[in-house]
Amino acid sequence: MSPPTNSHKRRFRSLLESEEVEYLMEAHNGLSARIVEEAGFAGIWASGLSISAALGVRDCNEASWTQTLEVVEFMRDAAPSTPILLDGDTGFGNFNNVRRLVKKLEQRDIDGVCLEDKLFPKKNSFVEGPQRLAAPEEFAGKIMAAKDTQVDPDFCVVARLEGFIAGLEMDEVLDRADRYAEAGADAILVHSKREDPGEVLAFAREWDRDCPLVIVPTTYADTPNEVFIDAGFSVVIWANHLMRASITAMQEACRFVRESGSVHGLLPRIASMSEVFRLQRAEELAAAERRYLPSVKPGEPIDSRLTGNRQSLDPADVILPD
């Protein structure tokens, strides 16, 4: 079978350039990536916070870049048709680490990386305490290194501004954004932890470059989408909501079983085994077994498998692993 045409990189670039607001949903492993793809979101945000949480560690680069890379590789296999933007934190080091990260992401068919202008190791934007920013010229060098390294012209590099998180004034944040756009960033993610969208809206009004803007409305999630549309943002990222939903669901399930001493009353509240198998593509494996494993009658010598008749099956029914 010939491989399917890869179009998700071009589609991700078109999301950034769209005149409509597009939405990315967070995923943090293969299963959540498949759920996001089935739900029909325009793209997947491979969240650093959520991947770290799923691994049981803190969002301060306690998970290594290779461990993160392994997770996104499973995500790509599970969601082969949907654009994936990796939350690449600070790039896991200096410009040279960024170059290797981009190379390895392209090898795994990931569509882009978002890099933030903090110092390595980073600290989550919503954790209390000082946030250390990289010098703007140093971070611009990382952006340039990423763009110089990419092979596919549709691979995207998003520069994430942490200036408002660190308490900088508007003119300083705009200056950083200008430098990053000049270095080749395909989009600018302007981040804020205020409970209203005032900072990001003010930034959008001041931003006069032809470089798309991305936002992450985690703390100002009550803002109507029409506000984002009117402000001219290109992409909105729901950055951690599947991870948080899964935590609540697992805590409630554990509490119920511990208190009741049985899983009986839990069954109507959780996915069926058949749904688990469906998400794992069990039917595809069954079809492949019918094609590739000859049938063996009870008591038949095992060597006869090599000469037995293979069941007839159209190769089109078998989906080869990505």
C-alpha positions in Angstrom: 0.0 0.0 0.0 1.3 3.5 -0.8 1.4 5.9 2.2 -1.3 8.5 2.4 -0.5 12.0 1.3 0.7 14.1 4.3 -1.3 17.3 4.4 -1.5 18.0 8.1 1.6 20.3 8.0 0.0 22.4 5.3 -3.2 22.5 7.2 -1.5 23.6 10.4 0.1 26.5 8.5 -3.3 27.4 7.1 -4.7 27.5 10.6 -2.2 30.1 11.6 -3.0 32.1 8.4 -6.8 31.7 8.6 -9.0 34.7 8.9 -11.3 32.6 11.2 -10.4 31.8 14.7 -9.2 28.1 15.0 -9.1 26.0 18.1 -6.5 23.5 19.3 -7.3 21.0 22.1 -4.7 19.7 24.5 -3.7 16.0 24.5 -1.0 14.3 26.5 -0.7 10.7 25.2 -1.8 8.5 22.4 -5.3 7.9 23.8 -6.1 11.5 24.4 -4.8 12.4 20.9 -7.1 9.9 19.3 -10.0 11.3 21.3 -9.2 14.9 20.1 -8.9 13.8 16.5 -12.3 12.0 16.7 -13.9 15.1 18.2 -12.9 17.0 15.1 -10.7 19.7 16.5 -8.6 21.6 14.0 -5.4 20.6 15.8 -3.7 19.1 18.9 -1.7 21.0 21.5 0.9 18.6 22.9 0.9 20.3 26.3 4.1 20.3 28.3 2.1 20.7 31.5 -0.2 17.8 30.7 2.5 15.5 29.5 4.5 16.2 32.7 1.4 15.6 34.9 0.6 12.4 33.1 4.1 11.2 33.8 3.7 12.2 37.5 6.3 15.0 37.5 6.4 18.8 37.7 6.2 21.1 34.7 9.8 22.4 35.1 11.7 20.1 32.7 11.7 17.2 35.1 10.6 15.1 32.1 13.5 15.0 29.6 13.2 16.1 26.0 13.6 12.5 24.8 10.7 11.4 27.1 8.6 14.2 25.7 9.5 13.1 22.2 8.5 9.6 22.9 5.0 10.7 24.0 4.4 12.9 21.0 5.5 10.0 18.7 2.7 7.9 20.2 0.4 10.9 19.7 1.2 11.1 16.1 0.6 7.3 15.6 -2.7 7.6 17.3 -3.9 10.7 15.5 -2.3 10.5 12.0 -4.5 13.0 10.3 -4.5 15.9 12.8 -1.9 18.7 13.1 0.1 18.6 16.3 1.9 21.5 17.8 4.3 20.6 20.6 4.7 22.8 23.6 8.5 22.8 23.5 9.1 24.8 26.6 12.4 26.7 26.2 13.7 24.2 23.7 15.3 22.2 26.4 18.6 24.2 26.4 20.3 26.6 24.1 20.1 27.1 20.3 21.8 23.8 19.7 19.3 21.8 21.7 16.6 23.6 19.7 18.2 22.5 16.4 18.2 18.9 17.5 14.6 19.1 18.8 13.4 20.4 15.5 15.2 17.7 13.6 13.7 15.0 15.7 10.2 16.5 15.6 10.3 16.5 11.8 11.4 12.9 11.8 8.3 12.1 13.8 6.1 14.1 11.5 5.1 16.7 14.1 3.8 19.9 12.5 5.4 22.6 14.7 6.9 23.6 18.0 6.1 26.4 20.4 9.1 27.9 22.2 8.9 30.3 25.2 11.4 33.0 26.1 12.2 31.8 29.6 15.5 30.4 30.9 16.0 26.6 31.0 14.8 24.9 33.2 11.4 26.6 32.8 8.8 27.0 35.5 5.1 26.8 34.8 3.6 30.2 34.1 0.9 29.8 36.8 3.2 28.7 39.6 3.9 31.4 42.2 7.4 32.9 42.3 9.7 34.8 40.0 9.8 33.9 36.3 13.3 34.2 34.7 13.3 35.4 31.1 16.0 34.8 28.5 17.6 37.9 26.9 15.5 38.7 23.8 18.5 38.5 21.5 19.3 35.0 22.8 15.8 33.8 22.3 15.7 35.3 18.8 18.7 33.2 18.1 16.8 30.1 19.1 14.0 31.0 16.7 16.4 31.6 13.9 18.2 28.3 14.7 14.8 26.4 14.6 13.9 28.0 11.2 17.3 27.3 9.8 17.1 23.7 10.8 13.7 22.7 9.5 13.5 20.9 6.2 9.8 21.0 5.5 8.8 24.6 4.7 5.4 24.1 6.3 6.9 23.2 9.7 5.9 26.1 12.0 7.8 27.7 14.9 5.6 29.7 17.4 7.3 32.2 19.7 5.7 32.4 23.1 5.9 35.6 25.0 6.2 35.3 28.7 6.8 39.0 29.4 3.4 39.6 30.9 3.8 36.5 33.1 7.1 38.0 34.3 5.7 41.5 34.9 7.1 43.4 32.0 5.5 46.5 30.6 3.7 46.5 27.2 6.5 48.2 25.3 9.0 45.6 26.5 6.7 42.7 25.5 6.1 44.3 22.0 9.8 44.8 21.5 10.4 41.1 22.2 7.7 40.1 19.8 9.2 42.3 17.1 12.5 40.7 17.5 11.1 37.2 17.4 9.0 37.9 14.3 12.1 39.4 12.7 14.0 36.2 13.5 11.4 34.2 11.5 8.7 33.1 14.0 5.6 31.9 12.1 3.3 33.1 14.9 3.4 34.9 18.2 1.8 33.4 21.3 1.0 36.1 23.8 0.5 34.7 27.3 -1.2 36.1 30.3 -2.3 34.8 33.7 -4.8 37.6 34.4 -8.4 36.6 35.0 -9.6 38.9 32.2 -8.2 39.2 28.6 -7.1 42.8 29.1 -3.4 42.2 28.5 -3.7 40.1 25.4 -6.4 42.4 23.9 -4.2 45.4 24.5 -1.3 43.6 22.9 -3.4 42.7 19.8 -4.4 46.3 19.4 -0.7 47.4 19.4 0.5 44.6 17.2 1.0 45.9 13.7 3.0 43.1 12.1 1.7 40.5 9.6 2.4 37.7 12.0 -0.5 35.7 13.4 -1.3 35.8 17.1 -2.1 32.8 19.3 -3.6 32.9 22.9 -4.1 30.4 25.7 -7.2 31.5 27.7 -6.7 29.3 30.7 -7.3 31.9 33.4 -9.7 34.0 31.3 -11.7 31.1 30.0 -15.1 32.8 30.7 -14.4 35.3 27.9 -16.8 34.9 25.0 -15.3 33.6 21.8 -16.6 36.6 20.0 -14.1 38.7 21.8 -11.2 36.6 20.4 -12.7 36.8 17.0 -13.1 40.6 17.1 -9.5 41.0 18.3 -8.1 39.2 15.3 -6.5 36.2 17.0 -5.7 33.3 14.7 -5.6 30.3 17.1 -7.0 29.7 20.6 -5.5 26.8 22.6 -7.4 25.0 25.2 -4.2 24.0 26.9 -4.8 21.5 29.8 -8.5 20.6 30.0 -8.4 16.9 29.0 -5.7 16.3 31.6 -7.7 18.1 34.3 -10.9 16.3 33.3 -9.1 12.9 33.6 -7.8 13.8 37.1 -11.3 14.6 38.3 -12.8 11.4 36.7 -10.1 9.2 38.2 -10.4 10.7 41.7 -14.1 10.3 41.7 -13.9 6.7 40.5 -11.3 5.9 43.2 -13.4 7.5 45.9 -16.6 5.7 44.8 -14.9 2.2 44.7 -13.1 2.8 48.0 -16.3 3.9 49.8 -18.6 1.3 48.3 -16.2 -1.6 48.2 -17.4 -2.5 44.7 -17.0 -1.4 41.1 -20.6 -2.4 40.3 -22.2 1.0 40.6 -19.3 2.6 38.8 -19.8 0.8 35.5 -22.5 3.2 34.1 -20.1 6.1 34.6 -17.1 4.8 32.8 -16.2 3.7 29.3 -17.1 0.2 28.3 -14.4 -2.3 27.5 -15.7 -2.3 23.9 -15.0 1.4 23.7 -11.5 0.9 25.0 -10.9 -1.7 22.3 -12.4 0.5 19.6 -10.0 3.4 20.5 -7.1 0.9 20.4 -8.2 -0.2 16.9 -8.8 -3.8 17.9 -10.8 -4.4 14.8 -7.9 -3.5 12.6 -5.7 -6.1 14.3 -8.4 -8.7 13.9 -8.6 -8.0 10.2 -4.8 -8.2 10.0 -4.8 -11.6 11.8 -7.3 -12.9 9.3 -5.1 -11.9 6.5 -1.6 -12.8 7.9 -2.3 -15.7 10.3 -3.4 -19.0 8.6 -6.2 -20.8 10.4 -5.1 -23.9 12.3 -7.6 -26.7 13.3 -7.5 -28.1 16.9 -4.8 -30.8 17.2 -3.1 -29.8 13.9 0.7 -29.7 14.0 2.1 -26.3 14.4 4.3 -26.6 11.3 1.1 -26.9 9.2 0.7 -23.1 9.8 3.4 -22.5 7.3 1.5 -24.4 4.5 -2.1 -23.8 5.5 -4.5 -21.8 3.4 -4.7 -18.1 4.3 -8.2 -16.7 4.7 -9.2 -14.4 1.9 -9.2 -10.7 2.8 -8.9 -7.6 0.8 -5.6 -5.8 1.7 -7.6 -2.6 1.8 -9.2 -3.8 5.0 -5.9 -3.8 6.7 -4.5 -0.5 8.0 -0.8 -0.7 8.3 0.8 0.8 11.4 2.0 4.4 10.8 
